[in-house]
């Protein structure tokens, strides 16, 4: 089978096994791709959407705004073909020498320092977090204080320390987000959300 045939069949299987749900077609396109990436149907129950999230993400992509990721894994996992048609660049500052020095000097994680470094680049764009709760907590702080202005936050950090808590704080905000409850998440899942949005943007 060709790759596109495998993907099409996978989506058919997901639709069949998922059964009925209350998602809109656009929401389901995202949830289905998350399930496709992980083979984990629990995302159907865990995902949370801000009412303006999908529109904000699509508009940011169509406007050619930057997508910032908290890991190079997420950056690599985001498909570039669709995004390049809109002039969207995908960036990760984790290995930037300035970020490394800032983290060392201030005794903070590189993920947190990367958020501070990316403030101007994220304006009206999309910030994608699939790994670092410290990045999400810092981003929430900056947005709450009106010091950062991403159009959409994709907050899906994975882990046992502050992953669930950071996402709980995110979904309490009145700011466009796509997130989930609990410990699950990851760079691959976060990238899959962007990939779904980029297809919708087309």
N, C-alpha and C positions, 0 to 999 in steps of 0.2 A: 504494500500500500504506500502511496505517496504521503508526504507529511500532511498536506491539506486534507487528505481523505481520513487519516488517523484523527486529526483534530475534529473534523466534522462528526465522525462516529463517536468520539469521546463526548462531545457536547450532547449528542442524541442520548447516550447512556446516562449522562448526568441529568438531563431533563426528565428522563423516564424514572430514574431512581429517586430524584428529589421530590417528586409528587407535587401536590398543590402548594401554593404559597401566595403571599400578599404583596410581593415585590412588583414594582412597575417594570416595564420591559427594560428600561435603561439600568435600573438597579439590578435586575436579574442578570443582565449582561456582565456586570462586574462580579456579582456573587458566583456566577457560573464559572468565570475564568479563575477566580480564587480556588474554587473546588477543583477545577481542571489542573491547576498548578500543584495542589497538595494531595489530591484524592481524599480530602477531608470534608465530609458533608456537614460537620459541625459549624462551619462558617455560615451556613444558612441561618443558624440561630444566633450566632455571635456578632454578626456584622451590625454596625450602626452607621446611619447616614444622616448628616445634617440636611435639612430640606433643600438648601441651595447648593449642595456639594457638587452634584454632577454638572449642573449648569455652569458653576464657577470653574470647574476643571476643564470643561470643553471650551469655554470662552478663553481661558488662559492659553490653551494649546493653539487655538485658532489665531490668537493675537501674537503668537510667536514668543511668549514669555518663557523664562528659564524654568527648568525643573532641577531642583537641588536634592541630592540624596545623602543619607547619612552613612552609606557604605558604598565601596566600589562594586560590591556584589550586586546591589540594587541597580547601580548605574549600568552595569553590563547587562543585567537582565531586562532592561527597558529596550524594547524594539525601536530602532531609530528610523526605519524606512518611512513610517507614517509621519513621525515628528519632523523629519527633515523637510517635508513638503510645506510645513508651516514656519520653517526657520527656527525651530525650537532647539536649544542646546541643553544637554543633560550634564550636570556638573556634580562633582563630589570634592569637598575641600579637606577630607580627612588626612591626606598625605601632603598637604600644602605646608612648606617649611614655616610659614608664619603661624599657622595653626598649631603645629608641633611646638614651636617656641612659646606661644601664648599659653598652651596647656601646661608646659613645664614650668614656666615662670609663675603662673597663678595657681598651680596645684589642682587643676581641674582636668576632666576628661577631654580628649581631643574632639569627641562628638559635641560636647558643649561649646568648646572654642570654635568649632566649625560653624555652629549656628550663628555665633556673634560675627564671624567673618563674612557670612553669606547674607547679612541683612539687606544690603543694597541689591544683590543679585536676585533675592527671592521676591522683590516687590511685584505684586500682581501675578506672581508665578505659583508654582506648586512645590511644596517642601514634602519630601517623601522620607519617612522614618520607618525602617523595618527591623532595626537592631537595638538602638540605644535609647533607653528610657531617659537618660540624662539629657539627650538632645531634645526629646519631646517636652520635657519639663522646662527646659530653658526657652524653647520656642513659645510655649504657652505663656511664660512669664513676659517675654518680649511683646507678644501680641496683646496681652492683657494691659500692658502699660503703653500701648500705642507706639511701640518702638520698632515693630516689624509688621509688614503688611502682605503676607502671602495671600493669594486668592483662595487657595485650598491647602489644607494640611491632610496628608495621608499618614495617619499615625497607627502603625502596626508593629511596635517593638515586641520582641519575643523574650521570654526569660522569667526568672523567679524573683528578681529584685527590682521593684518599682515598675515592671512592665504593665501589670494590670492596673496599678494605681495611677500611672501617668495617663493611660488611656481613659480611665474613669474621669480624670480631671479634664481631659480634652472634650469628652462628650457633654460636659456641663457647660461648655462655652457656647456663646451665640456667635460662632464663626464657622464657615464651611469646613467640614471635616468628613473623612471616611475612616472609620476605626472599627474596633471590635472589643468585646469584653473578654477578660481572662488573660492567661499567660501566653496563649498561642499568637503567632504572627511570624515575622521573618522577612528578610530582604526579598526573597523570591515572591512572597505573597504581595508585598508592597509594590514590587515591579509589575505584577500581574494587573493590579488596579490601574496603573498608568497605561498599560497596554490596552486595557478595555476602553479607557477614556479616549485614547488616541484613535482607536477604530471608530468610536462614536463621533469624534471630531471630523472625520472624513465625510 
